[in-house]
């Protein structure tokens, strides 16, 4: 019976952590992103800090590029930013970061 319980616990841990990645992979630093010249680096840096603290606190460092633009902009961020008690400025920063990071990750051939 003990090996069965150990196997179930191991599978559960694998399932819970399978969407997670090291933070620099899940949410790359702003300095590594391919950004337009008009990008607000200060806002994007603040957005990454919010993602790294508020979002990963509950969800772990889930890869930003694993969800669609539509899912991020219409479901995840509108639902989670108020739950995290983010200000409108913080919401704008994390939204800008997520959308720019996702676009950059998808444009990188290694992903």
N, C-alpha and C positions, 0 to 999 in steps of 0.2 A: 504494500500500500504506500509506503514512503516514497519509492521511486515514482509512482504515479503522481503523487502530490508535488514532488519536486519538478516533474515534467510539466505539470499544469502551471505551476508558478513561473517556471522558466518561459513557457510560451506566452503567458500573460505579460511578463516583462518585455519580451521581444515585441509583442503587439503594441504595447504602450509606447515603446521607444523607437519603433521602426520609422516613424515620420520625422524623427529628430536628427539633427546634424550638428556638428560644431557651429557655434554662433557665427564665426567668420564665413562659413559656407552657407548657412541658412539665411543670414542677414549680413552680407558683405559690407565692410567699411566703405564709407562714401568715397574715400580716396581711390578705391579700386573700381568704381562704377564708370561706365561709359556714359557721360552726361553731355547734354547740350550746353553751349556756351552761356545760355541764359539761366541755367539751373541755379537755384538758391542753395549754395553749399551749406550755409549756416542752418537753414531750415531742414535740409536733408539730414545733417548731422544730428540735430535735435530729434528728428523723427526716428533715426536709428537708435538713439539712446532710449527713446520711449519704447520702441519695439523690443529692444534688448532687456528692458526692465519690466515694463507693464505687461507686455504680451507673453514673453517667455516665462514669466513668473508662474503662470498657470498652464500654459500650453507647451512649454519647452521650446527649444529653438527649431521650430518647424520651417522647412524651406519655403521661402516666399514664392518661388516659381512653381510650386506644386498646386497652386490655385489659379483660376483664370482672373483676368482683369474684372470681369463682370462679378464674379463671386466676391472678390475683395471689395469692390466699390459699391455693390448693391446689397451685399449680405453681411460679410464679416465685419468690415470697419463700421458701418452704421449701427450694427448691433453691439459690438464690443467696446467702441470708444465711450459711449455713455456708461456702460457697465464698469469701465475702468475709471470713470469720473474724470475724463480728460477735458480740458478747456477747449473752446473752439480753435485756438491757436495750436494747441497740442494735437488735436484731431487733424488739422490741416498739415502739420509737420509729419505725423506718422503716415498719413495718406500719401503725401508727396513722396516720402521715402519708399514706402511699399511699392507704389506704382513705378517709380524710377528704378528701384532695385530689381523688380521683376522683369522689366523691359531689358535691363542690362544683362541679367542672368540668362535670359532667353536668347540674347544676341551673342553670347559667348559660346563658341563651338564646343568647348570641353563639357558643357552641361547637356 
